[in-house]
Amino acid sequence: MATAAKRPLRADAQRNRDAILAAAREIFAAEGVLTSLDGIALRAGVGNATLYRNFPTRDDLLAAVMHTSIADALAEADALARTRSPRDALAEWLFRLTWQLRIWHDLPYCLATAHHAAASPMNPTTDPLVERTAALLDAADAAGRITPDEVYELVLALSWAVDRFHDDEPAARRRVTIGTAGIFTCRPTYGHQDGLS
């Protein structure tokens, strides 16, 4: 039996949802993503029950707020893959992704927590970023075989590295370059080293 299509929200319900998302973006930017959800409801001009009816958990709200930004980021990754060499595309993508993730304080912590909770609504939102990063790594032949978990750890480590560089893009770029230098070096083939038995 086919699943019924999700009914569109009434106009007033859609306005409430939009107000919550707008308030969440503002407060996440000002106070970080671990801020009070009650404060977001107050800023949006809705009751707590309305917020929780739309977004039962913090991860639900965070995933909804990030949705558009992630779609834009994936389009950037596609453009980089088309217009740059594989190595340059990977290097620029790692910086851009890290720079975008640093925008809200404590976001890397929330992403790491969600990654270890299989049922988190954050995972379907962020998994495409991990997959796109893995594809760029593969295209650059920069890291050999790398698992999705390793990609996730790489992105989170870079995000934490620039978490405090909110307005200093050049400093953040230097940190990402240093943090990924090993990816762009020739690694030895483990298991047979010349001159060793």
N, CA and C of each residue as an Amber inpcrd file, in Angstrom:
protein
   591
   0.8420000  -1.1860000   0.0000000   0.0000000   0.0000000   0.0000000
   0.8800000   1.2400000   0.0000000   0.6110000   2.1820000  -0.8870000
   1.4500000   3.3780000  -1.0200000   1.2710000   4.2890000   0.1800000
   2.3720000   4.9270000   0.5630000   2.3260000   5.8850000   1.6660000
   1.6950000   7.1750000   1.1750000   0.8050000   7.7280000   1.9840000
   0.1450000   8.9750000   1.5980000   1.1550000  10.1100000   1.5640000
   0.9920000  11.0020000   0.5900000   1.8900000  12.1520000   0.4840000
   1.6950000  13.0600000   1.6880000   2.7930000  13.6600000   2.1240000
   2.7220000  14.5550000   3.2680000   1.9310000  15.8030000   2.9020000
   0.9270000  16.1170000   3.7270000   0.0860000  17.2760000   3.4310000
   0.8510000  18.5650000   3.6830000   0.6580000  19.5750000   2.8310000
   1.3210000  20.8580000   3.0790000   0.7690000  21.5000000   4.3470000
   1.6110000  22.2910000   4.9940000   1.1960000  22.9730000   6.2190000
   0.1910000  24.0710000   5.9040000  -0.6940000  24.3370000   6.8500000
  -1.5650000  25.5010000   6.7380000  -0.6810000  26.7500000   6.7300000
  -1.2130000  27.8430000   6.2200000  -0.4270000  29.0770000   6.1000000
   0.1130000  29.5370000   7.4480000  -0.7070000  29.4820000   8.5070000
  -0.2390000  29.9410000   9.8150000   0.8210000  28.9990000  10.3840000
   0.6590000  27.6920000  10.1420000   1.6500000  26.7270000  10.6110000
   2.9740000  26.9080000   9.8650000   2.9030000  27.1980000   8.5580000
   4.1170000  27.4400000   7.7790000   4.8260000  28.7020000   8.2640000
   4.0400000  29.7420000   8.5850000   4.6450000  30.9740000   9.1210000
   5.3680000  30.6990000  10.4340000   4.7620000  29.9080000  11.3010000
   5.4010000  29.5630000  12.5780000   6.7020000  28.8020000  12.3470000
   6.6560000  27.8310000  11.4410000   7.8610000  27.0380000  11.1520000
   8.9650000  27.9370000  10.5990000   8.6090000  28.8080000   9.6550000
   9.6000000  29.7200000   9.0730000  10.1790000  30.6520000  10.1300000
   9.3170000  31.1310000  11.0470000   9.7810000  32.0290000  12.1160000
  10.7510000  31.3070000  13.0490000  10.4660000  30.0360000  13.3440000
  11.3650000  29.2540000  14.2020000  12.7200000  29.0700000  13.5220000
  12.7150000  28.7340000  12.2390000  13.9770000  28.5320000  11.5160000
  14.7820000  29.8210000  11.4430000  14.1170000  30.9490000  11.1960000
  14.8180000  32.2340000  11.1290000  15.4100000  32.5880000  12.4860000
  14.6380000  32.3830000  13.5440000  15.1330000  32.6840000  14.8900000
  16.3020000  31.7680000  15.2470000  16.2030000  30.4860000  14.8770000
  17.2830000  29.5440000  15.1780000  18.5710000  29.9500000  14.4790000
  18.4820000  30.3640000  13.2090000  19.6930000  30.8050000  12.4920000
  20.3530000  31.9700000  13.2270000  19.5560000  32.9450000  13.6250000
  20.0960000  34.1300000  14.3090000  20.7400000  33.7530000  15.6380000
  20.0480000  32.9490000  16.4290000  20.5570000  32.6190000  17.7620000
  21.7330000  31.6560000  17.6820000  21.7010000  30.7000000  16.7430000
  22.8480000  29.8170000  16.5710000  24.0910000  30.6350000  16.2280000
  23.9290000  31.6330000  15.3660000  25.0680000  32.4720000  14.9760000
  25.5840000  33.2910000  16.1520000  24.6820000  33.7720000  16.9940000
  25.0860000  34.6440000  18.1040000  25.5670000  33.8640000  19.3280000
  24.9380000  32.7180000  19.6030000  25.1860000  32.0340000  20.8790000
  25.6930000  30.6090000  20.7320000  25.6920000  30.0580000  19.5240000
  26.1010000  28.6710000  19.3210000  24.9060000  27.7460000  19.2910000
  25.1460000  26.5100000  18.8770000  24.0370000  25.5900000  18.6240000
  23.5360000  24.8870000  19.8740000  24.2110000  25.0680000  21.0060000
  23.7360000  24.4680000  22.2510000  22.9010000  25.4530000  23.0660000
  22.4880000  26.5400000  22.4430000  21.6860000  27.5500000  23.1150000
  20.3210000  26.9840000  23.5250000  19.6230000  27.7180000  24.3680000
  18.3110000  27.2920000  24.8430000  17.2830000  27.2650000  23.7090000
  16.5940000  26.1400000  23.5520000  15.5240000  26.0660000  22.5630000
  14.3410000  26.9440000  22.9760000  14.1490000  27.1000000  24.2750000
  13.0870000  27.9940000  24.7400000  13.3500000  29.4220000  24.2770000
  14.6230000  29.8220000  24.2690000  14.9760000  31.1520000  23.7880000
  14.6720000  31.3180000  22.3040000  14.8430000  30.2540000  21.5420000
  14.5180000  30.2990000  20.1110000  13.0110000  30.4710000  19.9280000
  12.2220000  29.7350000  20.7130000  10.7620000  29.8670000  20.6250000
  10.3430000  31.2930000  20.9650000  10.9500000  31.8550000  22.0030000
  10.6240000  33.2250000  22.4050000  10.9640000  34.2080000  21.2930000
  12.1450000  34.0780000  20.6940000  12.5580000  34.9620000  19.5950000
  11.6120000  34.8150000  18.4040000  11.1360000  33.6050000  18.1550000
  10.2490000  33.3550000  17.0180000   8.8260000  33.8250000  17.2810000
   8.5100000  34.0930000  18.5480000   7.1540000  34.5240000  18.8810000
   6.1560000  33.3870000  18.8990000   6.6450000  32.1830000  19.2270000
   5.7510000  31.0210000  19.3140000   5.9350000  30.3710000  20.6790000
   4.9950000  29.5400000  21.0450000   5.1170000  28.7980000  22.2910000
   6.0580000  27.6220000  22.1540000   6.5240000  27.1200000  23.3150000
   7.4260000  25.9580000  23.3050000   6.7930000  24.7620000  22.6090000
   5.4800000  24.5850000  22.8320000   4.7980000  23.4340000  22.2360000
   4.8480000  23.4980000  20.7100000   4.7410000  24.7050000  20.1580000
   4.8050000  24.8590000  18.7040000   6.1890000  24.4950000  18.1880000
   7.2180000  24.9420000  18.9090000   8.5820000  24.6010000  18.4920000
   8.7760000  23.0870000  18.5080000   8.3980000  22.4360000  19.6040000
   8.6370000  20.9970000  19.7220000   7.7320000  20.1800000  18.8070000
   6.5800000  20.7070000  18.4460000   5.7190000  20.0090000  17.4870000
   6.3880000  19.9830000  16.1090000   7.0510000  21.0840000  15.7630000
   7.7570000  21.1580000  14.4830000   9.1060000  20.4500000  14.5270000
   9.8060000  20.5960000  15.6450000  11.1720000  20.0710000  15.7680000
  11.3030000  19.3880000  17.1300000  11.0060000  18.0980000  17.2110000
  10.9800000  17.4050000  18.5010000  12.3090000  17.4200000  19.2550000
  13.4380000  17.4880000  18.5240000  14.7470000  17.4950000  19.1820000
  15.6170000  18.6090000  18.5960000  16.6850000  18.9000000  19.3050000
  17.6480000  19.8970000  18.8120000  18.2100000  19.4720000  17.4540000
  18.4810000  18.1810000  17.2990000  19.0140000  17.6980000  16.0260000
  18.0280000  17.9260000  14.8780000  16.7260000  17.7570000  15.1490000
  15.7230000  18.0240000  14.1070000  15.7960000  19.4760000  13.6610000
  15.9000000  20.3760000  14.6300000  15.9650000  21.8060000  14.3010000
  17.2650000  22.1370000  13.5830000  18.3620000  21.6170000  14.0820000
  19.6580000  21.8930000  13.4700000  19.7220000  21.3630000  12.0450000
  19.1910000  20.1620000  11.8170000  19.1790000  19.5910000  10.4750000
  18.3670000  20.4650000   9.5260000  17.2220000  20.9600000   9.9960000
  16.3820000  21.8090000   9.1390000  17.0630000  23.1260000   8.8190000
  17.7390000  23.7160000   9.8050000  18.4320000  24.9850000   9.5770000
  19.5920000  24.7960000   8.6010000  20.2750000  23.6600000   8.6950000
  21.4450000  23.4140000   7.8500000  21.0840000  22.9690000   6.4370000
  19.8460000  22.5520000   6.2140000  19.4740000  21.9070000   4.9570000
  19.8540000  22.7330000   3.7220000  19.4560000  23.9960000   3.6980000
  19.7400000  24.8360000   2.5230000  21.2340000  25.0570000   2.3510000
  21.9360000  25.3020000   3.4660000  23.3770000  25.5320000   3.3850000
  24.0960000  24.3100000   2.8260000  23.6510000  23.1220000   3.2070000
  24.2960000  21.9040000   2.7240000  24.0360000  21.7090000   1.2390000
  22.8170000  22.0170000   0.8070000  22.5230000  21.9200000  -0.6300000
  23.4330000  22.8540000  -1.4190000  23.6490000  24.0620000  -0.9070000
  24.5490000  25.0150000  -1.5690000  25.9860000  24.4980000  -1.5680000
  26.4070000  23.9000000  -0.4460000  27.7760000  23.3740000  -0.3500000
  28.0020000  22.2510000  -1.3540000  27.0150000  21.3770000  -1.5230000
  27.1560000  20.2820000  -2.4780000  27.2670000  20.8090000  -3.9090000
  26.5370000  21.8790000  -4.1960000  26.6470000  22.5000000  -5.5220000
  28.0480000  23.0760000  -5.7150000  28.6230000  23.6450000  -4.6520000
  30.0030000  24.1550000  -4.7300000  30.9740000  23.0230000  -5.0100000
  30.7830000  21.8880000  -4.3420000  31.6780000  20.7470000  -4.5540000
  31.6230000  20.2840000  -6.0040000  30.4210000  20.2420000  -6.5610000
  30.2740000  19.8450000  -7.9610000  31.0030000  20.8190000  -8.8850000
  30.8600000  22.1150000  -8.5870000  31.5200000  23.1340000  -9.4180000
  33.0370000  23.0050000  -9.3240000  33.5590000  22.7610000  -8.1320000
  35.0030000  22.5940000  -7.9660000  35.4970000  21.3770000  -8.7530000
  34.7430000  20.2820000  -8.6810000  35.1450000  19.0680000  -9.3930000
  35.1750000  19.2810000 -10.9010000  34.2970000  20.1500000 -11.3990000
  34.2430000  20.4080000 -12.8510000  35.3140000  21.3850000 -13.3120000
  35.7010000  22.3260000 -12.4580000  36.5170000  23.4560000 -12.9160000
  37.9610000  23.4360000 -12.4260000  38.3130000  22.5430000 -11.5390000
  39.6780000  22.5140000 -11.0100000  40.2750000  21.1290000 -11.1480000
  41.5720000  21.0770000 -11.0090000  42.2240000  19.7700000 -10.9950000
  41.7410000  19.0150000  -9.7580000  41.7940000  17.6760000  -9.7840000
  41.3250000  16.9240000  -8.6160000  41.9900000  17.3510000  -7.3110000
  43.2900000  17.5860000  -7.3570000  44.0090000  17.9810000  -6.1400000
  43.5640000  19.3580000  -5.6570000  43.4630000  20.3250000  -6.5680000
  43.0270000  21.6680000  -6.1780000  41.5760000  21.6680000  -5.7100000
  40.7420000  20.8580000  -6.3680000  39.3380000  20.7750000  -5.9610000
  39.2230000  20.2460000  -4.5390000  39.9930000  19.2080000  -4.2170000
  39.9700000  18.6500000  -2.8710000  40.4480000  19.6630000  -1.8400000
  41.5770000  20.3160000  -2.1160000  42.1280000  21.2810000  -1.1580000
  41.1530000  22.4210000  -0.8910000  40.5650000  22.9550000  -1.9450000
  39.6390000  24.0710000  -1.7790000  38.3590000  23.6220000  -1.0830000
  37.8710000  22.4400000  -1.4200000  36.6600000  21.9240000  -0.7830000
  36.8570000  21.7290000   0.7150000  38.0060000  21.1460000   1.1030000
  38.2560000  20.9300000   2.5250000  38.2660000  22.2520000   3.2740000
  38.8290000  23.2830000   2.6580000  38.8000000  24.5860000   3.3250000
  37.3810000  25.1390000   3.3900000  36.6790000  25.1410000   2.2580000
  35.3360000  25.7420000   2.2370000  34.3900000  25.0340000   3.1920000
  34.4520000  23.7040000   3.2200000  33.5750000  22.9510000   4.1010000
  33.8820000  23.2790000   5.5640000  35.1610000  23.2910000   5.8850000
  35.5630000  23.6100000   7.2480000  35.1380000  25.0230000   7.6250000
  35.3250000  25.9620000   6.7140000  34.9660000  27.3550000   6.9690000
  33.4630000  27.4910000   7.2060000  32.6690000  26.7500000   6.4520000
  31.2190000  26.8190000   6.6510000  30.8130000  26.1910000   7.9800000
  31.4320000  25.0900000   8.3610000  31.0600000  24.4170000   9.5970000
  31.4730000  25.1940000  10.8380000  32.4120000  26.1170000  10.7090000
  32.8730000  26.8530000  11.8730000  31.9040000  27.9810000  12.2580000
  30.8720000  28.2340000  11.4470000  30.0530000  29.4200000  11.6200000
  29.3050000  29.4310000  12.9460000  28.9250000  28.2590000  13.4460000
  28.2010000  28.1950000  14.7140000  29.0380000  27.4680000  15.7480000
  29.2660000  28.1190000  16.8650000  30.0290000  27.5150000  17.9600000
  29.3440000  26.2170000  18.4130000  30.1430000  25.2070000  18.6630000
  29.7030000  23.8900000  19.1290000  29.0760000  23.0230000  18.0420000
  29.0290000  23.4810000  16.7990000  28.4850000  22.6400000  15.7380000
  29.3020000  21.3610000  15.5500000  30.6560000  21.4270000  15.5430000
  31.4020000  20.1650000  15.4030000  31.0540000  19.1490000  16.4870000
  30.8490000  19.6270000  17.7160000  30.4700000  18.7260000  18.8070000
  29.1250000  18.0530000  18.5000000  28.1530000  18.8340000  18.0470000
  26.8340000  18.2760000  17.7280000  26.9090000  17.2820000  16.5760000
  27.7290000  17.5840000  15.5710000  27.8820000  16.6600000  14.4480000
  28.5150000  15.3430000  14.8940000  29.5340000  15.4410000  15.7550000
  30.1940000  14.2250000  16.2410000  29.2260000  13.3800000  17.0600000
  28.4410000  14.0300000  17.9100000  27.4640000  13.3150000  18.7260000
  26.4190000  12.6360000  17.8390000  25.9390000  13.3590000  16.8440000
  24.9290000  12.7990000  15.9320000  25.4820000  11.6140000  15.1570000
  26.7520000  11.7090000  14.7470000  27.3530000  10.6430000  13.9440000
  27.3710000   9.3140000  14.6960000  27.5100000   9.3920000  16.0230000
  27.5730000   8.1690000  16.8300000  26.1850000   7.7180000  17.2890000
  25.1520000   8.4630000  16.9080000  23.7760000   8.0650000  17.2140000
  23.0980000   7.7460000  15.8820000  22.9700000   6.4820000  15.5780000
  22.5280000   6.0630000  14.2410000  21.1940000   6.6670000  13.8310000
  20.3070000   6.9250000  14.7920000  18.9720000   7.4010000  14.4480000
  18.8680000   8.9240000  14.4100000  19.9690000   9.6350000  14.5580000
  19.8950000  11.0970000  14.5910000  19.4210000  11.6520000  13.2490000
  18.4990000  12.6290000  13.2830000  18.0500000  13.2560000  12.0320000
  19.1450000  14.0790000  11.3580000  20.2600000  14.3100000  12.0580000
  21.3710000  15.0420000  11.4560000  22.0730000  14.2120000  10.3890000
  22.0900000  12.8990000  10.5530000  22.8840000  12.0630000   9.6500000
  22.4300000  12.1110000   8.1970000  21.1440000  11.9900000   7.8980000
  20.7480000  12.1050000   6.4850000  21.0600000  13.4790000   5.8970000
  21.1570000  14.4890000   6.7700000  21.4760000  15.8340000   6.3050000
  22.9540000  15.9620000   5.9830000  23.8110000  15.3920000   6.8330000
  25.2530000  15.5780000   6.6700000  25.9360000  14.4600000   5.8760000
  25.3000000  13.2940000   5.7470000  25.9300000  12.1910000   5.0090000
  26.3560000  12.5900000   3.5880000  25.5550000  13.3890000   2.8580000
  26.0070000  13.7850000   1.5180000  27.3250000  14.5630000   1.5270000
  27.5910000  15.3180000   2.5920000  28.8700000  16.0320000   2.6880000
  30.0220000  15.0440000   2.8180000  29.8170000  14.0130000   3.6310000
  30.8370000  12.9810000   3.8050000  31.0730000  12.2610000   2.4780000
  29.9830000  11.9060000   1.7840000  30.1130000  11.1950000   0.5120000
  30.8220000  12.0480000  -0.5340000  30.5050000  13.3430000  -0.5770000
  31.1480000  14.2140000  -1.5580000  32.6310000  14.3830000  -1.2430000
  32.9720000  14.4850000   0.0360000  34.3740000  14.5960000   0.4270000
  35.1310000  13.3320000   0.0390000  34.5320000  12.1750000   0.2910000
  35.1710000  10.9060000  -0.0800000  35.3830000  10.8210000  -1.5890000
  34.4080000  11.2970000  -2.3680000  34.5420000  11.2660000  -3.8280000
  35.6870000  12.1640000  -4.2930000  35.8310000  13.3280000  -3.6790000
  36.9320000  14.2260000  -4.0520000  38.2830000  13.6430000  -3.6380000
  38.3240000  12.9950000  -2.4770000  39.5560000  12.3180000  -2.0570000
  39.9290000  11.2340000  -3.0630000  38.9420000  10.4680000  -3.4770000
  39.1950000   9.3880000  -4.4330000  39.6730000   9.9460000  -5.7730000
  39.0310000  11.0350000  -6.2240000  39.4170000  11.6310000  -7.5080000
  40.8410000  12.1580000  -7.4710000  41.2400000  12.6810000  -6.3260000
  42.6000000  13.2100000  -6.1880000  43.6140000  12.1040000  -5.9200000
  43.1090000  10.8840000  -5.6740000  43.9700000   9.7510000  -5.3210000
  44.9080000  10.1540000  -4.2070000  44.3430000  10.8930000  -3.2500000
  45.1840000  11.5140000  -2.2350000  45.3600000  10.6660000  -0.9980000
  44.4110000   9.8100000  -0.7200000  44.4980000   9.1020000   0.5490000
  44.2580000   7.6080000   0.4150000  44.3030000   7.1030000  -0.7840000
  44.0230000   5.6850000  -0.9420000  42.5990000   5.3820000  -0.5220000
  42.3850000   4.2360000   0.0570000  41.0510000   3.8740000   0.5140000
  40.7920000   4.5480000   1.8590000  39.6770000   5.2300000   1.9580000
  39.3200000   5.9150000   3.1900000  37.8540000   5.6290000   3.4720000
  37.5520000   5.2930000   4.7040000  36.1840000   4.9180000   5.0580000
  35.3580000   6.1720000   5.3440000  34.0270000   6.0580000   5.2700000
  33.1820000   7.2050000   5.6240000  33.4550000   7.7260000   7.0360000
  33.7240000   6.8110000   7.9760000  34.0300000   7.2580000   9.3420000
  35.3080000   8.0830000   9.3760000  36.3070000   7.6770000   8.5810000
  37.5580000   8.4360000   8.5430000  37.3500000   9.8030000   7.9070000
  36.5080000   9.8790000   6.8780000  36.1820000  11.1740000   6.2720000
  35.5130000  12.0640000   7.2990000  34.5690000  11.4970000   8.0300000
  33.8520000  12.2660000   9.0470000  34.8250000  12.8060000  10.0830000
  35.7340000  11.9430000  10.5480000  36.7140000  12.3790000  11.5470000
  37.6100000  13.4920000  10.9990000  38.0010000  13.3790000   9.7360000
  38.8260000  14.4090000   9.1080000  38.1100000  15.7530000   9.0960000
  36.8610000  15.7500000   8.6390000  36.1070000  17.0000000   8.5530000
  35.8850000  17.5960000   9.9340000  35.5570000  16.7570000  10.9140000
  35.3500000  17.2760000  12.2710000  36.6420000  17.8350000  12.8530000
  37.7530000  17.1350000  12.6330000  39.0330000  17.6280000  13.1590000
  39.3640000  18.9900000  12.5600000  39.1490000  19.1440000  11.2670000
  39.4080000  20.4360000  10.6280000  38.4690000  21.5070000  11.1690000
  37.2130000  21.1360000  11.3990000  36.2430000  22.1020000  11.9270000
  36.6540000  22.5830000  13.3060000  37.0760000  21.6610000  14.1630000
  37.5360000  22.0600000  15.4870000  38.7880000  22.9290000  15.3850000
  39.6250000  22.6480000  14.4050000  40.8680000  23.4130000  14.2580000
  40.6060000  24.8850000  13.9620000  39.5010000  25.1980000  13.2960000
  39.2260000  26.5990000  12.9390000  38.0410000  27.1670000  13.7040000
  37.5610000  26.4520000  14.7260000  36.3520000  26.8510000  15.4510000
  36.4320000  28.2680000  15.9970000  37.6040000  28.7160000  16.3610000
  37.7270000  30.0440000  16.9680000  38.1040000  31.1390000  15.9670000
  38.2550000  30.7920000  14.6950000  38.6530000  31.7750000  13.6860000
  37.4200000  32.3160000  12.9560000  36.4690000  32.8400000  13.7230000
  35.2020000  33.2340000  13.1160000  35.3600000  34.2880000  12.0260000
  36.2980000  35.2190000  12.1990000  36.4200000  36.3180000  11.2360000
  37.7730000  36.3480000  10.5340000  38.6250000  35.3840000  10.7910000
  39.9730000  35.4040000  10.2380000  40.1300000  34.2700000   9.2240000
  39.6280000  34.5070000   8.0210000  39.6500000  33.4660000   6.9970000
  41.0650000  33.0560000   6.6160000  42.0190000  34.0070000   6.4380000
  43.3840000  33.5780000   6.0920000  44.0040000  32.6660000   7.1460000
  43.7880000  32.9690000   8.4330000  44.3380000  32.1180000   9.4930000
  43.6900000  30.7420000   9.4630000  42.3920000  30.7090000   9.2210000
  41.6960000  29.4240000   9.1310000  42.2200000  28.6150000   7.9500000
  42.4460000  29.2870000   6.8090000  42.9630000  28.5810000   5.6310000
  44.3460000  28.0000000   5.9280000  45.1950000  28.7440000   6.6390000
  46.5240000  28.2320000   6.9920000  46.3980000  26.9760000   7.8520000
  45.4740000  26.9900000   8.8160000  45.2980000  25.8230000   9.6820000
  44.8230000  24.6060000   8.8920000  43.8960000  24.8120000   7.9760000
  43.4060000  23.6910000   7.1730000  44.5270000  23.1550000   6.2860000
  45.3260000  24.0530000   5.7120000  46.4490000  23.6310000   4.8670000
  47.4380000  22.7930000   5.6630000  47.7570000  23.2440000   6.8800000
  48.6760000  22.4790000   7.7340000  48.0390000  21.1420000   8.1220000
  46.7540000  21.1810000   8.4650000  46.0680000  19.9760000   8.9170000
  45.9010000  18.9160000   7.8420000  45.9330000  19.3250000   6.5860000
  45.7410000  18.3580000   5.4960000  47.0180000  18.0940000   4.7120000
  48.1420000  18.6320000   5.1810000  49.3900000  18.4830000   4.4180000
  49.7350000  17.0200000   4.1630000  49.4740000  16.1660000   5.1400000
  49.8070000  14.7520000   4.9830000  49.0160000  14.0670000   3.8800000
  47.8190000  14.5710000   3.5910000  47.0020000  13.9790000   2.5310000
  47.6720000  14.1550000   1.1830000  48.4120000  15.2570000   1.0320000
  48.9630000  15.6040000  -0.2730000  50.4250000  15.1890000  -0.4360000
  50.9300000  14.3480000   0.4470000  52.3040000  13.8670000   0.3080000
  52.2680000  12.4200000  -0.1510000  53.3380000  11.9870000  -0.7860000
  53.4320000  10.5890000  -1.2120000  53.6800000   9.7410000   0.0190000
  52.8180000   8.7820000   0.2340000  52.9910000   7.9140000   1.3810000
  53.6920000   6.6370000   0.9470000  54.5190000   6.0540000   1.8360000
  55.1750000   4.7960000   1.4660000  54.1540000   3.6760000   1.3700000
  54.4950000   2.6600000   0.6240000  53.6580000   1.4740000   0.5620000
  54.0480000   0.5990000   1.7500000  53.1830000   0.4900000   2.7050000
  53.5080000  -0.2630000   3.9200000  53.6080000  -1.7380000   3.5880000
  54.5770000  -2.3950000   4.2040000  54.6930000  -3.8410000   4.0270000
  55.8970000  -4.2540000   3.2370000  56.3980000  -3.3550000   2.3300000
  57.6660000  -3.6850000   1.6810000  58.4460000  -2.3930000   1.4810000
  59.4600000  -2.2340000   2.3300000  60.3160000  -1.0750000   2.2630000
  61.6670000  -1.5210000   1.6980000  62.1740000  -0.7590000   0.7520000
  63.4410000  -1.1290000   0.1290000  64.5330000  -1.2130000   1.1730000
  65.3260000  -2.2470000   1.0880000  66.4800000  -2.3790000   1.9720000
  66.1440000  -3.0220000   3.2820000  64.8530000  -3.3360000   3.5510000
  64.4940000  -3.9740000   4.8040000  63.9470000  -5.3650000   4.5010000
  64.2480000  -6.3070000   5.3280000  63.7550000  -7.6560000   5.1130000
  62.3950000  -7.8030000   5.7770000
